[in-house]
Amino acid sequence: MLKIESYSILSETVEKYESGVFEAGGHKWWTLMLYPLNYFFI
């Protein structure tokens, strides 16, 4: 489980966060990418 306690601290210390494979809502997802300081759309 990924739980972000403080988004402001995350954005000060991490440029990019990338998860591994995970399941949510009954579906298998390959990755979750967060870019706290940038707008990045695929």
C-alpha positions, 0 to 999 in steps of 0.5 A: 500500500502506498500512503502519502502522509505529506505531499509537500515533503514528498515534492521537496525530496522526490523528483519521480516515484515509480511503483511496481505492479499492483492491484486496485479495484479488481484490476492489475496495473503495471506501474504508477508514476508520480511527478510531484513537481511536474505536469507529465501526461502520457 
